[in-house]
Amino acid sequence: MVCDDLGLKPWIAIYVEAWEENKPVEGDLYLTSLDNFLTKYRIRTTKMCIWEMRTKHKESYRQDKKVMHLHLDFKPGFWFPE
């Protein structure tokens, strides 16, 4: 693996966006090492990598010092003048 050859540690970023009608859009960006993800959060019963977003999972990420989290609130506005 290239990361090993260069002495680098592979990380992953997960971006999740949620919206409901008549509410501002929210986004969550999570950063963690690939090793942390595979060790703690990978679902062993599937070949797919899934980042769970149920309340209990988000609480687990919040308590994990190896998971960085950035929450974004988007407010509607005008991008271009008329």
HELIX and SHEET records of a PDB file:
HELIX    1   1 VAL A    2  LEU A    6  1                                   5    
HELIX    2   2 LEU A   34  ASN A   36  1                                   3    
HELIX    3   3 PHE A   37  TYR A   41  3                                   5    
HELIX    4   4 THR A   55  GLN A   63  1                                   9    
SHEET    1   A 3 TRP A  11  ALA A  18  0                                        
SHEET    2   A 3 GLU A  26  SER A  33 -1                                        
SHEET    3   A 3 VAL A  67  ASP A  73 -1                                        
END                                                                             
